[in-house]
């Protein structure tokens, strides 16, 4: 009897292992995958973890309700189940390549970009496979062909142009305001440095002073860089930074007496990866004056349908372990875009004929005015050559320790090289 | 009539032959055939993994010559790969050179960089040499960032699709064959280099610098030769990497990769050609295992459990090898081979 029990257990294990080798088509359910490569190790770890949580919760919502959002009447096909597939690429391009191949082989029809280095490594391959992808990175390199990577917040240069517009509109002195770049020293931060950006700043009446770089995650306060800005009399510093870079930078600014309300008047504005809401929560009133463009609304802004939706998702699927990072909204948004592309493609192409190309052409390209419940600045519209989903850029400033919307600006489409 | 057992070397040529038995020739031929057939039965994902493994093997062979054989510890190997990668990328992207010409130039440039940064090895060793080579890594990356007009700085550089004799190497299978050609070439040359006069000098320097010098080994010359040769391998690997990704970026050559290359040598076994290959396979497979198991672990425990899993597992495996098997997997392999060498009498023979 004892021997038979062992044999039974062995047979069960063998059967369980064998089922994992069964091809997807042999399973009764129709399954589509969303998600993609994540950078859970490295400087974007915090952002990526929140994005992943957002994607998981949105997918759970669609699977359960077959609805796409509370404010939308369209339904997701009842016989199709969504699953989240992801891998940690550690922000390493070679690793992202093998992950991409793995997910593609598993039948993933949509891709995902977790950072600028990954975008640059996968851009050509995505195009060769005609696969559409959503992107957490939003550098100007996405605007050059081939284009199958779609953003849901503005290109960094457009975000900084919006800050420059807003600052100029509030400029009271008769002299030209002096502007400089204070940006992260990597592909993301340096993507600001294009001739079109400098020309735009000079066109709208700025005197361009120069550039200073701060490590993506500084290991020491950027005193030298800030002192340089002070010596050059800079009024507005623009950059593309993540919060682990901008927070120590602003702390040092305050120590050096630099800020809109301090003895040396200077405003520091960054494009989206330096979220104003995260910044305000971490820095409080110490960060007053910090400006962020293209950011999402605060997770407290429950009056906004999209944010209420995010909150409800967390109530339902994340009880006791709520995500407070604002990139949770980005995760919901990315999943929304990927699911919408799949849904639209399924309207034109039968399920068993779906290919990455079909999802790109009949899905991503057909997304027009996708209502995101105001999570993104505007409804999202994509098309061939139109990968910058939003038309307007929201500008937030930290005031009295809170992130406050201070304006918005249309997308200027600074980068013109095609 | 007595039956021959084991392998007998009856002259010097047989003793020194790279493959000194029919069995070994057979195994090598079988391995090459398997490598050739891989694209026919392996998925794109497996080919991608094998290609990146192959690139790492070329690089680690170079580090093995420098560190494993000559005893000069380098923590800047990834930086030397960057020199080769960027040189090759610039020659192709900016000057329109063909890939086949750019790759050796990249390797040579890395070799020259190795010579420059190898100069301190004449005066310093051990911990201080480690610090000097770490500095080399950061200096190289800093120079790449500063030479923005040529290198694209932190933006990186788009690299055109590689072609050889009109054959585009954009397909995964084609590039896999190219990388495997370099793996075989690098393995054979690495194996032979250590059998040359220079190779014996490297080993003498590693074992005892003073004794080697007393015996007439020129430390100055051979240490620099080791740096030059080791970095040529790194340069070739860097060039293969940027042409594979079709993009050159400093993010492809992080400092931590230099540490992991050294870790691969520790795990595989320093001072053996096969050890370099074993080390790469072991750590790359571990990397893949971690990548695949990350989501499972995240679902079962917590999302944070998957974060940095690769870093932790790599670090742990190196610690484990340093404590329990500092001679690496190659030593284990040698023990298995020794057991079967005179099988079925191996037990008696070992006694």
Interface residues (C-beta under 8 A of the other chain):
Chain A: X40 X41 X45 X49 X52 X53 X85 X86 X87 X88 X90 X91 X92 X93 X94 X95 X97 X98 X99 X101 X102 X104 X105 X117 X120 X121 X124 X128 X141 X185 X186 X187 X189 X190 X191
Chain B: X43 X44 X45 X47 X48 X49 X52 X55 X145 X153 X154 X155 X156 X158 X170 X172 X241 X244 X245 X246 X247 X249 X250 X251 X252 X254 X287 X288 X291 X292 X294 X295 X303 X304 X306 X307 X308 X309 X310 X311
